[in-house]
Each structure stands twice: as C-alpha cells, then as structure tokens.
C-alpha cells in the first residue's frame, strides 16, 4: 500500500474544514464570502458524511467541508474521516481544523485509502494528506501498512492463498525484519508430533504445515502469537452449504491478523522476543478426510473425539498452543475466525475475547476503545467445561446442543494452554460485510491494532 501521506508544505495543500450541524455556522464564518455563498447554494448543512468542495474564483478547489456527528452523539464515528479518500478529487489536503479525534481521523484517512487491486486495476485514490501537527505519523503509517497486509492476505482467493502461499507471505515478512523462519510440512507434522494439524489438512492436495517465526532479543519477555491459518474451509465431511462456504477464503483471517500484528511489533522494535506460530491447512473433502467420531491423540496428550469436522480451527490451534506453551511464554495470544456463535452474539464488528488475567482484560478493553478496534470480553465459564466431555475420549471438539458456541470453543482451547503467565484468545470475524468509513467491504484487520498498542505500552 502506497503511503497516503504527503510531506509537502501545508500552505500548498487544500484545507478540509470539519463541521457538525451545531458548529457549521461558526465554521462557515472562516470561509471567504463566495465560498459561504456556494455552500448555501448547495444547501450544505454539515450532515455526517457529507462532503462539499468549494471552488476558488479561478475554478480551482479552494476548500473542502466535511460533516461529522455531534460531539455528544451516540452514533459518533471517529473513523468518519476515513470516507474522505473515496470522496475527494485528486490532490494534497490538510486538516484546517480539528475533527473529534485528530489522531484517529488521520489513521482513518490512511485506512480508507486502501484498495485491493491484485486482480483488476483498482481505482486507488490519488488523494494525499499532510500529517497534522502533534500526530505520530510513523506509528499511524505502521498500523495502516499492517492493516493493508492483513486485508490483502484475506482478500486473496484460496486458489492463490493456500498453505504454501501463506507460508511464503510469512517468510517474506521474516526476511524483511531479519527473523528466523521455518515450516514443518506434510507428513513431517506426524513425525514431529502435530497430529491434529495433520488430521485437518491431510485430505487436501496442498500439504498442511506449521509456520514458525522468531524475532528479537532472547533475553526480552517472550510474546507468542498463534493464528488460525485455515486457507479454505469446506467444513470437511460435515460439509458447509454453499452459502456458508462463500467467503471461507477468510478462514485464515487469524493468521493474517497475527502477521499484521507481528509486522507492527517488529517495525516498532518493541522489546520482546516474538514468536509467531501459524498452523496452515486446507479443510478439504477426499477419501482420506478425517471423519465425525474419529479420535486423535493431540500433541499435548489428551485424545480428541471429532464431534464435527467443521470445528477444525480449534483442532489446529490446539496443537499450536500446546507447542507454544512448551517454552513458557510470558504472554500467549491466539487469533482465529472460529465460531458463528460469536457473530450471532456480537455481530461481525465486535469480536469477543477471553482471558483469566484481570489486568490483561482491563488493558485489552481500554485499548480496544482508544484505538476504535472493538473487542468485548466474554467469560471462560467453568460450568460449561463439562460439555466438552466425551464418552470415548478425553475431550470432544464440538459438543452437541448448540449453546454458548464461542465460550465452549475457548474452553476447548484452554485445555491445551499451560505454563504461561497470561493467555488471550480472540474469536475474530476478519471481514467487513458492507463498507463503512475507513473499513472497505472485504478482509479486515481486527484486534491487531488494540493488541499492538497494549504491547507498545508494556514493552515499548
């Protein structure tokens, strides 16, 4: 993604004036008389999201006015300025007055400049912004670039984003920042004791693998990120309907967001010893596909009965989490597009997170609000843990009944987490169903910015 920021002098840029219905009268007085008249003739009233370009006497663009919600409005969207790159004519712009939150408005402008253009020429906006004073533009650019990486990976269809291609993307990131990189591929997963990852991916002609990347000073606190990398999910033999399969290219959204988070951490040179683990598989249908009621021994040891082959993400994460715990990290974070139950409960924009660390929970919630990267805590409810019991194995991956699906998934994963100081699990959607300011339809960067800010505060 090309940077949307311009270092040209502000005097040569076009000013953008922000106004609400309540402030429009005051803002309009700062405009020349002919501009005020033009706005009046166009019946501009600072309705949220409305944009009007004002001409100079020679016909050039002199100013832009853009409507925002009222300061106290419950529907106030601090990312509203993210619509500007798609509304403005080509040019270099600057904020002439302050929006509700200048830093988030600048970030929104950058996020709203994203276009996915791998398969056809994208109408990328030739719109650039002179960074406002007092904004850490390098940090803004870092987050926007990482978000673009996550979006690109998720938006790429599965024919071009299988386990091998996902590993290649991780390898390129490792090369860029001097990280170590390796992958355990195919039957090597059995030989090195990753039976659940192998079971989920063995039916595909594209070999499953475990991606393993490490970066940073070994003496620094250990932070390990685990991302679900199911590059396409048919549901396995418990086959999804066609409607449920339609956007399953996004089922590696956890991996994409983990790589985005890793990019931010490495680019900011945070004082951590970072490790990234991604089980990359395709859940395909074939004669050798794993079946309902099959039983596999996990890396950690407990045997797992397959209650549903469409609950495959927790299986691959279980082996990866157990592996991560073997070196006893200070903080273990996993991200995955795991349950429809999370979307039923909270919708596509608000991923639930789980942790038993109260301090970590408070920090995650705080940064989710500050960064407008929404997250909502849900409980690791102990009373539901028995729902995972199996009559013939140690645990079932998909308990019957249909209740509390996101919670029981988190409880399943908790069975494979030990010897860590703190663990955070996030059940993301990784997709924006319909476009919003700064959030185009398609693959989305979720949870990564909030967690990056948390890590920055702790390890910056």
C-alpha positions, 0 to 999 in steps of 0.5 A, a space after each residue: 500500500 502506497 503511503 497516503 501521506 504527503 510531506 509537502 508544505 501545508 500552505 500548498 495543500 487544500 484545507 478540509 474544514 470539519 463541521 457538525 450541524 451545531 458548529 457549521 455556522 461558526 465554521 462557515 464564518 472562516 470561509 471567504 464570502 463566495 465560498 459561504 455563498 456556494 455552500 448555501 447554494 448547495 444547501 450544505 448543512 454539515 450532515 455526517 458524511 457529507 462532503 462539499 468542495 468549494 471552488 476558488 474564483 479561478 475554478 480551482 478547489 479552494 476548500 473542502 467541508 466535511 460533516 461529522 456527528 455531534 460531539 455528544 452523539 451516540 452514533 459518533 464515528 471517529 473513523 468518519 474521516 476515513 470516507 474522505 479518500 473515496 470522496 475527494 478529487 485528486 490532490 494534497 489536503 490538510 486538516 484546517 481544523 480539528 475533527 473529534 479525534 485528530 489522531 484517529 481521523 488521520 489513521 482513518 484517512 490512511 485506512 480508507 485509502 486502501 484498495 485491493 487491486 491484485 486482480 483488476 486495476 483498482 481505482 486507488 485514490 490519488 488523494 494525499 494528506 499532510 500529517 497534522 501537527 502533534 500526530 505520530 505519523 510513523 506509528 499511524 503509517 505502521 498500523 495502516 501498512 499492517 492493516 493493508 497486509 492483513 486485508 490483502 492476505 484475506 482478500 486473496 482467493 484460496 486458489 492463490 492463498 493456500 498453505 504454501 502461499 501463506 507460508 511464503 507471505 510469512 517468510 517474506 515478512 521474516 526476511 524483511 525484519 531479519 527473523 528466523 523462519 521455518 515450516 514443518 510440512 506434510 507428513 513431517 507434522 506426524 513425525 514431529 508430533 502435530 497430529 491434529 494439524 495433520 488430521 485437518 489438512 491431510 485430505 487436501 492436495 496442498 500439504 498442511 504445515 506449521 509456520 514458525 517465526 522468531 524475532 528479537 532479543 532472547 533475553 526480552 519477555 517472550 510474546 507468542 502469537 498463534 493464528 488460525 491459518 485455515 486457507 479454505 474451509 469446506 467444513 470437511 465431511 460435515 460439509 458447509 452449504 454453499 452459502 456458508 462456504 462463500 467467503 471461507 477464503 477468510 478462514 485464515 483471517 487469524 493468521 493474517 491478523 497475527 502477521 499484521 500484528 507481528 509486522 507492527 511489533 517488529 517495525 516498532 522494535 518493541 522489546 520482546 522476543 516474538 514468536 509467531 506460530 501459524 498452523 496452515 491447512 486446507 479443510 478439504 473433502 477426499 477419501 482420506 478426510 478425517 471423519 465425525 467420531 474419529 479420535 486423535 491423540 493431540 500433541 499435548 496428550 489428551 485424545 480428541 473425539 471429532 464431534 464435527 469436522 467443521 470445528 477444525 480451527 480449534 483442532 489446529 490451534 490446539 496443537 499450536 498452543 500446546 507447542 507454544 506453551 512448551 517454552 513458557 511464554 510470558 504472554 500467549 495470544 491466539 487469533 482465529 475466525 472460529 465460531 458463528 456463535 460469536 457473530 450471532 452474539 456480537 455481530 461481525 464488528 465486535 469480536 469477543 475475547 477471553 482471558 483469566 488475567 484481570 489486568 490483561 482484560 482491563 488493558 485489552 478493553 481500554 485499548 480496544 476503545 482508544 484505538 476504535 478496534 472493538 473487542 468485548 470480553 466474554 467469560 471462560 465459564 467453568 460450568 460449561 467445561 463439562 460439555 466438552 466431555 466425551 464418552 470415548 475420549 478425553 475431550 470432544 471438539 464440538 459438543 452437541 446442543 448448540 449453546 454458548 458456541 464461542 465460550 465452549 470453543 475457548 474452553 476447548 482451547 484452554 485445555 491445551 494452554 499451560 505454563 504461561 503467565 497470561 493467555 488471550 484468545 480472540 474469536 475474530 470475524 476478519 471481514 467487513 460485510 458492507 463498507 463503512 468509513 475507513 473499513 472497505 467491504 472485504 478482509 479486515 484487520 481486527 484486534 491487531 491494532 488494540 493488541 499492538 498498542 497494549 504491547 507498545 505500552 508494556 514493552 515499548 
